[in-house]
């Protein structure tokens, strides 16, 4: 029998002790976020009412390339890290490709995805500052589950606004959050001004990440000793996720290889940046030529078809204005199963890197993503999250090119999470009822043209 | 912050190369299975039409204490093993116990439970013998998912009969099996004589493991080049699961401790035997006094309230007669969420060991099991399978005794699987609608009295 897989691990001592802040090494730094009230660049203190202070400092830090991981966070990381780096012999064989395919398996975390890497850090900094309550939003529920567990681990109360359509369609993830002790509310709700405004206009509104963010920020601002937390998009979240790429770099050394191509699925950018940035620093500093590919859904194509412009991160306009690739903060993505990729904008670091040609983006249709997920499941035994299926599809595209050229390229992708809570999606695929959604040019233009008025 | 967890691993080289066959060391060997047609002790060849030949030999082997794990199976084990041995500091703190609590985390396998340990072995031996198709039964679907993946990994076709009530109530596990490429049929079905007989008598019959076993055996017997596989009860299945306890023994050495108490939940006995037997050999051979506790549901109490007697393993009477603790093969367990524990009998090895006082059993009510699962989820971050909740509840009972006595006992239990596909059960618990089911003495007596007529 041929080899199915080979896994590479780190010892506890080899687990990285610092996160990597690519902002310090970028040739063109991200443009500053703008305070919408003053139209001035945002100061660290402007963020203090919303986030724990250390997270605000990390968000705007363009000086320090390396940030120490607090001992308490590293202790918690050790409970599920290092995550395996896997040589995917089974997938290579199924494709008949000469490419060497590796994936970093973040699905082994207790909550089933990479989201815990930042949830633990954010909960820790809140706790350290004497905060007692945290709020957040969640779509399909991966981030909400991670924050709920992290809050419990550090003794904080958690309130989660879950996008209503997911709250009703995916009761399992809601139950997971509740099992960890969080209070979960369907968004839009009547508990915030932002939610009430939307429900008054549109009583049947099924919610969006942008709306849930508005509600969670509003609750944090109106609750004593409470702060908001976010699962992606922001630079400090991506910073925490660099543990993925830093581990992968050491593990690739153990495998005796270095990636020619690094791939991550793309919602707000934290899992893509997490696996990519540690490798990208060698492109920046040593002239390596590794390619970095963000795989986004064809139904929410901000990187491939959006504009680079200042925009709000949420629907109600509570966030600072961020310089990002965006489809407009009012863009309503189709209801694809990859709920974590249904976000209108990209983080400021990735946006600058894409503008500067340091990385690429590809859009993947829903059917192609699940076709890739099915192939991967049968070849590797792990059923991937619908989000991760996008990264797998992009990896398969590159591996197929190698069949044509005969090149033994080394492809690394991030398996951001498992799909065990998303089996209804696989069921639709298996029964032939799953659909593709592609945004029309008119939709893109209408939303982007509205955007002009923001600044 | 106090420690939450500490994990112990083995290197690839330290992963055991042999399974442990306790039959060779038992003072009183299990009584022989009886061929119901001849009323004579079963010969190895009698089993050949049903199971792969090597599995038949393993089933009745009372001579060899150590069986080599085939290299191909060990290669697949390396993809998810060693599984972590975890010191559960979080749970100890939540209980305030001086006990040292460890758990072996089998939930990290790609299919989410320990079942894969035997599925890979069974699929391998079938493949090696030139078999092309395998059949099996499954309740909640843990075993069916494992066999589906193992069959795919070794290039076999798999047909799974799933108990109808689970097929309809737990569509996620069915989708998992289908994603791995298996054909899944709700049992009782019209595709077998056994199924037809039941449906003719009772068109609304919701199925049972005993019925699904009958259907899967019948399909195997009537299909060329096909064999049946079983997920628990049988001695060769438990043999494969001893990888759990053999790893745990080495990992406990790394932790510098040895268990005073070993606990597993109990359906047919494979996960309990898997973690217990390697430690039990030191009781047998070196006079150690470790206690072994099987945690069964109060709704299916064959160990605590059944009789030791020859009985069939299935409803239709296709299996040999087995000397087992049983509630009678017609016993219909209540519809508890721990579907994997809803079986009327216990494997022949465990039955003999219980009779000989080498181990104990405790029955756990459904509500207590989920209370334990909730506490564990919040303390350790992993949501346990409803089956595993029974082991946790028994471990908590023992840990609480240590609070009273002040003893620092070392308690080890097997976390056989995660509960991510069982969140509907947690939702019921959280909403207060979960029920206890306890069998009446009348029910037990009625089934056992019918049993007298078997031989």
Interface residues (C-beta under 8 A of the other chain):
Chain A: X1 X3 X4 X5 X6 X7 X9 X72 X75 X76 X78 X79 X86 X90 X108 X110 X111 X112 X149 X152 X153 X154 X171 X172 X173 X175 X176 X178 X179 X180 X181 X374 X377 X378 X380 X381 X382 X383 X420 X421 X423 X424 X426 X427 X430
Chain B: X1 X3 X4 X5 X6 X7 X9 X72 X75 X76 X78 X79 X86 X90 X108 X110 X111 X112 X149 X152 X153 X154 X171 X172 X173 X175 X176 X178 X179 X180 X181 X374 X377 X378 X380 X381 X382 X383 X420 X421 X423 X424 X426 X427 X430
